[in-house]
Amino acid sequence: MIPLILLGATVLGAGVIFGFSSFVVGIALLAGGVLGLLAFIGAQGRQMPGEREKIVDERHYIGGNDDHRRHYDGYDHHRG
């Protein structure tokens, strides 16, 4: 609701200053829309406390087969 009020105020102000022609109203709407889009893109979302940390995924493998280690460290653990 507030962005629409701000956009209306932009159009009203431009109309008062430059006259209420369709060109002025169109340019004011276009400029207000682009400015609002840039503000929306640049705004960060609401973050909860403690949400800045990164999550590190741990993998735990079950069983006697250690074949997965070869893919991560390049060392073949089966051959000693």
N, C-alpha and C positions, 0 to 999 in steps of 0.2 A: 504494500500500500504506500509506503513512504517513497519508493522509487517513482511511482506514478505521480505523486504530489510534486516531487522534485522536477520531473519531466514537464509537468504542467506549468510549474513556476518558470522553467527555462523558456517555454514557448510564450508564456505571458510576458516575460521580461523582454524577450526579443521582439515581440509584437509591439510592445509599448515604445521601445527604443527605435526600431526600424520601420514600424508600420505593419498592419496586419494584412499582408499579401500572402498568397499561397506559397510563393517562393520563400519568404522569410519563415513561415511556419514549417515548411518542409525542411529547410536547412537546419532550423532549431531542433526539430525532431530527429533528424539524422545525426546532428552533432551530439545531442543528448543520448541517443541510443549507442553511438560509438563510445562515448565516454563511460556510459554505464557498463557496456560490455568489457571495456578495458579494466574497469574497477572490479568487475566480477571475476575476470580471469586472474587478476593480480592478487585477489584476496585469498588468504589461507583459510582452510576450513576450521571449524571449531575443534580444538584439541583438548582432550581430557588430561588431567594431571598425570604425569608419568608416561605419556604417549610419545615422547620424543626419542625414547630408547629404540634401538633396532632389535629385531627378533632374530636370533641365530638358531637355525634349525639343526638339531642334533639327530643323528641317525644311529639307532641301536639295532644291531643285527643279532638274531637268535640262531643258534646252531653251530656246529663244528666246522662249517665250511667258511674259510676266510678268504674266499675268492674275491670279495669286494675290495680288499686292500690293494690288490694289484692295480686297480683303476685309479686310485687316488695318490699313492706315493711312488709308483713306478717300480717298487721292489717286490719280487716274487717271494712271498713268505713261505710257500710250499717247499722251496728248494733249500731253505736254510740260509 
